[in-house]
């Protein structure tokens, strides 16, 4: 009985060795080499291409088949040793069986395949196709379980892996000088967009420029030359009730055509409202779909949180865009590697990114909101707020908000070895 069990165990290990060797050889041959062999009519090349075209399914099936074979080999070997020497032998039989499988069925096939992968791949492709077709029903429960677990854990796991891989490649390329710094930053910004929402890039309500809908064209025309925007929200009573978007060019055209007494409500376009939690990729698609350039960010009570534009979204991808109508402002003015002067309304994400710190950007959208929450009041100019690893010096403040601040990142204290 013991001899029979040992023979069965050896056969299982041998089959596992052959399967692993054939699998290794098939996937060692490059796609370009497979394509060349197909074009030149090599025998077995067409079947090899078929195997390579089903890489995920083939590899998963063979992976679980090898697990079954290896577990079976160890189990039968252990049973043989127990049959020969009693239950006590299981204590060393199991580790010995696992070691034998690891060396013979997993390690050795790689060396076999490396010696002549092309010949082995061409000769074994047909056999692997038949083996995969035969083994699939056996391993189907494991494949199904794997699919269910993957779907529950992460619905977009493949895209996350691809994203991580591309980020690693661009970082490696930047270090080696293959990828320019600007290209690297563009890739980083593109991936960072998935983490941002309309809240993160909007102009907040307190900084919005808007006109009352009852104002006439004649009343705003003297201001138009000073307005640095091509579109302006129009409201009724307060900015919590935005009723339209005024296009400055259309306002000029209406005024020139003699309609200066028209109220702004008559020539404004329908506003486009977006939730503040809308991710930037979806916001960009919405702008493209509806062919608009401005959205009003609505709060949970039906009021107005702020305004977001297509330019705001694009700037997150390519960096600051300046044109002839922009007001020149510097939300971050770098003083040194550890110091920067910033506006109070700057987002905490930008602060964290620029200063390499970890302020709680999920709880607070702006530096001003963070400071007010931490202190419980509006600080006066000259006050210093101390945080772990950083100091915030208040440079300018109004009665209701912090306008500008100086950020000082603390230098880590280096310990010196006393020898």
C-alpha positions as CSV (number, residue, x, y, z in Angstrom):
1,X,0.0,0.0,0.0
2,X,2.8,2.4,0.9
3,X,4.6,1.8,-2.4
4,X,1.4,2.5,-4.4
5,X,0.8,5.7,-2.5
6,X,4.4,6.8,-3.2
7,X,4.0,6.0,-6.9
8,X,0.8,8.1,-7.0
9,X,2.5,11.0,-5.2
10,X,5.4,10.8,-7.6
11,X,3.1,10.8,-10.6
12,X,1.2,13.9,-9.3
13,X,4.5,15.7,-8.8
14,X,5.6,14.7,-12.3
15,X,2.4,16.0,-13.9
16,X,2.7,19.2,-12.0
17,X,6.3,19.6,-13.1
18,X,5.3,19.1,-16.8
19,X,2.4,21.5,-16.5
20,X,4.6,24.2,-14.9
21,X,7.4,23.7,-17.5
22,X,5.0,24.0,-20.4
23,X,3.3,27.1,-18.9
24,X,6.6,28.8,-18.3
25,X,7.9,28.1,-21.8
26,X,4.7,29.4,-23.4
27,X,4.8,32.7,-21.5
28,X,8.5,33.2,-21.9
29,X,8.2,33.6,-25.7
30,X,7.5,37.3,-26.6
31,X,4.4,38.4,-28.5
32,X,6.6,39.7,-31.3
33,X,8.3,36.3,-31.6
34,X,4.9,34.5,-31.7
35,X,3.7,36.9,-34.4
36,X,6.8,36.3,-36.5
37,X,6.5,32.5,-36.2
38,X,2.9,32.6,-37.3
39,X,3.8,34.7,-40.3
40,X,6.5,32.2,-41.3
41,X,4.2,29.2,-40.8
42,X,5.9,27.5,-37.9
43,X,4.1,24.3,-36.8
44,X,2.3,25.0,-33.5
45,X,2.6,28.8,-33.8
46,X,-1.1,29.2,-34.4
47,X,-2.0,27.2,-31.3
48,X,0.7,29.1,-29.3
49,X,-1.0,32.3,-30.4
50,X,-4.3,30.9,-29.3
51,X,-2.9,30.2,-25.8
52,X,-1.3,33.6,-25.5
53,X,-4.6,35.3,-26.6
54,X,-6.3,33.8,-23.5
55,X,-3.5,34.6,-21.0
56,X,-5.6,35.5,-17.9
57,X,-8.0,32.5,-18.3
58,X,-5.2,30.0,-19.2
59,X,-2.9,31.1,-16.4
60,X,-5.7,31.1,-13.8
61,X,-6.8,27.6,-14.8
62,X,-3.2,26.2,-14.8
63,X,-2.5,27.9,-11.5
64,X,-5.4,26.2,-9.7
65,X,-4.7,22.9,-11.4
66,X,-1.1,23.0,-10.1
67,X,-2.4,23.8,-6.6
68,X,-4.7,20.7,-6.8
69,X,-1.8,18.5,-8.0
70,X,0.6,19.8,-5.4
71,X,-1.8,19.4,-2.5
72,X,-2.7,16.0,-3.8
73,X,1.0,15.0,-4.0
74,X,1.7,16.2,-0.4
75,X,-1.4,14.5,0.9
76,X,-0.7,11.2,-0.7
77,X,2.9,11.3,0.3
78,X,1.9,12.0,3.9
79,X,-0.6,9.2,3.8
80,X,2.1,6.8,2.6
81,X,4.4,7.9,5.5
82,X,1.6,7.5,8.1
83,X,0.8,4.1,6.6
84,X,4.4,3.1,7.0
85,X,5.3,4.7,10.4
86,X,2.1,5.8,12.1
87,X,0.6,9.3,12.8
88,X,3.8,10.6,14.4
89,X,5.5,10.6,11.0
90,X,3.1,13.2,9.7
91,X,5.0,15.9,11.7
92,X,8.0,15.6,9.3
93,X,6.2,14.1,6.3
94,X,4.1,17.2,5.6
95,X,7.1,19.7,5.6
96,X,9.2,17.2,3.6
97,X,6.4,16.8,1.0
98,X,5.9,20.6,0.7
99,X,9.7,21.1,0.2
100,X,9.8,18.4,-2.4
101,X,6.9,19.9,-4.3
102,X,8.5,23.4,-4.1
103,X,11.8,22.2,-5.5
104,X,10.7,19.6,-8.0
105,X,7.3,20.9,-9.2
106,X,7.8,24.6,-9.0
107,X,11.6,25.4,-9.1
108,X,12.8,22.8,-11.6
109,X,10.3,23.5,-14.4
110,X,11.6,27.1,-14.7
111,X,15.1,25.9,-15.4
112,X,13.7,23.3,-17.9
113,X,11.7,26.0,-19.7
114,X,14.6,28.5,-19.9
115,X,16.9,26.0,-21.8
116,X,14.8,26.0,-24.9
117,X,11.5,27.9,-24.4
118,X,10.5,28.3,-28.1
119,X,10.7,24.6,-29.0
120,X,8.9,23.6,-25.8
121,X,6.3,26.2,-26.3
122,X,5.5,25.2,-29.9
123,X,5.4,21.5,-28.9
124,X,3.2,22.0,-25.8
125,X,0.7,24.6,-26.9
126,X,-1.8,22.1,-28.2
127,X,-1.5,20.0,-25.1
128,X,-2.1,23.0,-22.9
129,X,-5.2,24.0,-24.8
130,X,-6.6,20.5,-24.3
131,X,-5.5,20.4,-20.7
132,X,-7.1,23.8,-20.0
133,X,-10.4,22.6,-21.5
134,X,-10.3,19.4,-19.4
135,X,-9.3,21.1,-16.1
136,X,-11.6,24.1,-16.3
137,X,-14.6,22.3,-14.8
138,X,-12.4,21.1,-11.9
139,X,-11.1,24.6,-11.1
140,X,-14.3,26.5,-12.0
141,X,-15.4,26.9,-8.3
142,X,-12.1,28.6,-7.5
143,X,-12.3,30.8,-10.5
144,X,-15.8,31.8,-9.6
145,X,-14.9,32.5,-6.0
146,X,-11.9,34.6,-7.1
147,X,-14.1,36.7,-9.4
148,X,-16.7,37.3,-6.6
149,X,-14.0,38.4,-4.1
150,X,-12.3,40.7,-6.6
151,X,-15.6,42.3,-7.5
152,X,-16.5,43.0,-3.9
153,X,-13.1,44.2,-2.8
154,X,-12.6,46.6,-5.7
155,X,-14.8,47.1,-8.7
156,X,-12.0,48.7,-10.6
157,X,-9.0,46.7,-9.4
158,X,-7.5,46.3,-12.9
159,X,-7.6,50.1,-13.6
160,X,-6.1,50.8,-10.2
161,X,-3.3,48.4,-11.0
162,X,-2.7,50.0,-14.4
163,X,-2.8,53.4,-12.8
164,X,-0.2,52.4,-10.2
165,X,2.0,50.8,-12.9
166,X,1.9,53.9,-15.0
167,X,2.7,56.2,-12.1
168,X,5.7,54.0,-11.2
169,X,6.9,54.0,-14.8
170,X,6.7,57.8,-15.1
171,X,8.5,58.2,-11.8
172,X,11.2,55.8,-13.0
173,X,11.4,57.6,-16.3
174,X,11.7,61.0,-14.6
175,X,14.6,59.7,-12.4
176,X,16.4,58.3,-15.4
177,X,15.9,61.4,-17.5
178,X,13.6,59.7,-20.1
179,X,10.4,61.5,-19.0
180,X,10.6,65.3,-18.6
181,X,9.5,66.9,-15.3
182,X,6.5,68.6,-17.0
183,X,5.3,65.3,-18.5
184,X,5.7,63.6,-15.1
185,X,3.6,66.3,-13.4
186,X,0.9,66.0,-16.1
187,X,0.5,62.3,-15.4
188,X,0.4,62.9,-11.6
189,X,-2.2,65.7,-12.1
190,X,-4.3,63.4,-14.3
191,X,-4.5,60.7,-11.6
192,X,-5.0,63.3,-8.9
193,X,-8.2,64.5,-10.6
194,X,-10.0,61.3,-9.5
195,X,-9.5,62.4,-5.9
196,X,-10.9,65.9,-6.4
197,X,-14.4,67.2,-6.5
198,X,-16.2,70.4,-7.5
199,X,-15.8,71.6,-3.9
200,X,-12.0,71.4,-4.1
201,X,-11.6,73.8,-7.1
202,X,-14.7,76.1,-6.9
203,X,-14.6,79.8,-6.2
204,X,-16.4,79.9,-2.9
205,X,-19.6,81.9,-2.5
206,X,-17.9,84.7,-0.5
207,X,-15.6,85.4,-3.4
208,X,-18.2,85.1,-6.2
209,X,-18.7,88.0,-8.5
210,X,-22.4,88.2,-9.5
211,X,-25.1,90.7,-10.5
212,X,-28.7,91.1,-9.4
213,X,-31.1,90.0,-12.2
214,X,-33.0,93.3,-11.9
215,X,-30.0,95.3,-12.9
216,X,-30.2,96.7,-16.5
217,X,-27.6,96.5,-19.2
218,X,-27.1,100.2,-19.2
219,X,-26.1,100.0,-15.5
220,X,-23.5,97.4,-16.0
221,X,-21.9,98.5,-19.2
222,X,-19.6,101.1,-17.5
223,X,-18.3,98.2,-15.4
224,X,-17.8,95.7,-18.2
225,X,-14.3,96.8,-19.2
226,X,-13.1,96.1,-15.6
227,X,-14.9,92.7,-15.3
228,X,-12.2,90.0,-15.6
229,X,-14.7,87.3,-16.5
230,X,-16.5,86.2,-19.7
231,X,-19.5,84.8,-17.8
232,X,-21.1,86.2,-14.6
233,X,-23.8,84.5,-12.4
234,X,-27.1,86.4,-12.1
235,X,-29.1,86.1,-8.9
236,X,-32.5,87.1,-7.4
237,X,-32.3,88.7,-4.0
238,X,-29.1,86.9,-2.9
239,X,-26.5,84.6,-4.4
240,X,-28.3,81.7,-2.8
241,X,-30.8,82.0,-5.6
242,X,-28.9,82.1,-8.9
243,X,-31.3,82.4,-11.8
244,X,-29.0,82.7,-14.8
245,X,-25.5,83.1,-16.3
246,X,-24.8,86.3,-18.2
247,X,-22.4,86.0,-21.2
248,X,-20.4,89.3,-21.4
249,X,-20.2,89.2,-25.2
250,X,-24.0,88.8,-25.4
251,X,-24.4,91.7,-23.0
252,X,-22.3,93.9,-25.3
253,X,-24.2,92.8,-28.4
254,X,-27.6,93.5,-26.7
255,X,-26.5,97.0,-25.5
256,X,-25.1,98.0,-29.0
257,X,-28.3,96.9,-30.6
258,X,-30.2,99.4,-28.5
259,X,-31.6,97.2,-25.7
260,X,-29.8,98.9,-22.8
261,X,-32.9,99.0,-20.6
262,X,-33.3,95.3,-20.6
263,X,-32.9,93.7,-17.1
264,X,-30.2,91.0,-16.9
265,X,-32.8,88.3,-16.4
266,X,-34.0,88.9,-19.9
267,X,-30.7,88.0,-21.6
268,X,-29.2,85.5,-19.1
269,X,-28.9,81.8,-20.0
270,X,-30.2,79.0,-17.8
271,X,-27.8,78.1,-15.0
272,X,-26.2,74.7,-14.7
273,X,-26.2,73.4,-11.1
274,X,-23.8,70.7,-9.9
275,X,-23.3,69.0,-6.5
276,X,-20.1,69.9,-4.6
277,X,-19.3,66.2,-4.3
278,X,-19.2,65.6,-8.1
279,X,-15.8,64.2,-9.0
280,X,-13.8,66.2,-11.5
281,X,-13.8,63.6,-14.3
282,X,-17.6,63.5,-14.2
283,X,-17.8,67.3,-14.0
284,X,-15.6,67.6,-17.1
285,X,-17.8,65.1,-19.0
286,X,-20.9,67.1,-17.9
287,X,-19.3,70.4,-19.3
288,X,-18.5,68.6,-22.5
289,X,-21.9,67.0,-22.9
290,X,-23.9,70.2,-22.3
291,X,-21.3,72.4,-24.0
292,X,-21.1,74.9,-21.1
293,X,-18.2,76.5,-19.3
294,X,-19.7,77.4,-15.9
295,X,-21.6,75.5,-13.2
296,X,-23.1,76.7,-9.9
297,X,-22.2,74.5,-7.0
298,X,-25.3,73.9,-4.9
299,X,-25.3,73.1,-1.2
300,X,-27.4,70.6,0.6
301,X,-30.1,73.2,1.4
302,X,-30.6,74.4,-2.1
303,X,-28.4,77.5,-1.7
304,X,-25.1,78.3,-3.4
305,X,-21.7,77.0,-2.3
306,X,-19.7,78.6,-5.1
307,X,-19.0,78.6,-8.8
308,X,-16.8,76.3,-10.9
309,X,-15.7,76.7,-14.5
310,X,-14.3,74.5,-17.2
311,X,-11.1,76.5,-16.9
312,X,-10.8,75.5,-13.2
313,X,-11.0,71.8,-14.2
314,X,-8.4,72.2,-17.0
315,X,-6.1,74.1,-14.7
316,X,-6.1,71.1,-12.3
317,X,-4.7,69.0,-15.2
318,X,-2.3,71.4,-17.0
319,X,-1.6,74.0,-14.3
320,X,-2.5,77.7,-14.1
321,X,-3.8,79.3,-17.2
322,X,-3.4,83.0,-17.5
323,X,-5.1,85.2,-20.1
324,X,-5.6,88.9,-20.6
325,X,-8.7,89.0,-18.3
326,X,-7.2,87.2,-15.3
327,X,-6.5,89.0,-12.1
328,X,-2.9,88.3,-11.2
329,X,-3.0,86.6,-7.9
330,X,-0.6,84.2,-6.2
331,X,-2.4,81.8,-3.9
332,X,1.0,80.3,-3.0
333,X,4.1,82.4,-2.9
334,X,7.1,80.3,-2.1
335,X,9.7,82.0,0.1
336,X,11.9,79.0,0.8
337,X,11.8,75.2,0.9
338,X,10.1,75.4,4.3
339,X,8.1,78.7,4.0
340,X,5.3,79.9,1.9
341,X,2.9,82.8,1.9
342,X,-0.7,81.8,1.0
343,X,-4.2,83.1,0.7
344,X,-6.7,82.2,3.4
345,X,-9.1,80.7,0.8
346,X,-6.5,78.3,-0.6
347,X,-7.6,74.6,-0.5
348,X,-5.9,72.4,2.1
349,X,-5.2,69.9,-0.7
350,X,-3.0,72.5,-2.3
351,X,-1.3,73.3,1.0
352,X,-0.6,69.6,1.6
353,X,0.7,69.1,-1.9
354,X,3.0,72.2,-1.9
355,X,4.3,71.9,1.7
356,X,4.3,68.1,1.9
357,X,2.2,68.1,5.0
358,X,-1.0,66.3,6.1
359,X,-3.6,68.8,7.2
360,X,-7.1,67.2,7.4
361,X,-8.4,68.2,3.9
362,X,-11.4,65.9,4.1
363,X,-12.9,67.8,7.1
364,X,-12.0,71.3,5.8
365,X,-11.8,72.5,2.3
366,X,-9.8,75.7,2.9
367,X,-7.0,76.9,5.1
368,X,-9.3,79.6,6.5
369,X,-12.0,77.0,7.5
370,X,-9.3,74.9,9.1
371,X,-7.9,77.8,11.2
372,X,-11.4,79.0,12.3
373,X,-12.4,75.4,13.3
374,X,-9.2,74.8,15.3
375,X,-9.2,78.2,17.1
376,X,-13.0,78.6,17.4
377,X,-12.7,82.3,16.4
378,X,-11.2,84.6,13.8
379,X,-7.6,85.2,14.7
380,X,-5.9,88.6,14.6
381,X,-3.0,89.5,12.3
382,X,0.2,88.6,14.0
383,X,-1.1,85.5,15.9
384,X,0.8,82.3,15.5
385,X,-0.9,78.9,15.3
386,X,1.3,76.0,16.2
387,X,0.7,72.5,14.7
388,X,2.8,69.3,14.7
389,X,5.5,70.0,12.1
390,X,4.2,73.4,11.1
391,X,3.5,77.0,12.2
392,X,0.8,79.2,10.7
393,X,1.5,83.0,11.1
394,X,-1.6,85.1,10.5
395,X,-0.5,88.0,8.2
396,X,-3.9,89.6,7.4
397,X,-7.4,89.0,8.6
398,X,-10.8,90.6,8.4
399,X,-13.6,90.5,10.9
400,X,-14.9,87.2,9.3
401,X,-11.9,85.4,7.8
402,X,-8.2,84.9,7.4
403,X,-7.0,86.6,4.3
404,X,-3.3,85.7,4.2
405,X,-1.0,83.6,6.2
406,X,2.7,82.5,6.4
407,X,3.3,78.8,6.6
408,X,6.5,77.6,8.2
409,X,7.3,73.9,8.1
410,X,9.4,72.7,11.1
411,X,12.7,71.2,10.3
412,X,13.2,67.7,11.8
413,X,15.7,67.6,14.6
414,X,18.6,65.4,13.8
415,X,20.1,63.3,16.6
416,X,23.9,63.2,16.6
417,X,25.7,60.1,17.6
418,X,28.1,60.5,20.5
419,X,31.1,58.3,20.0
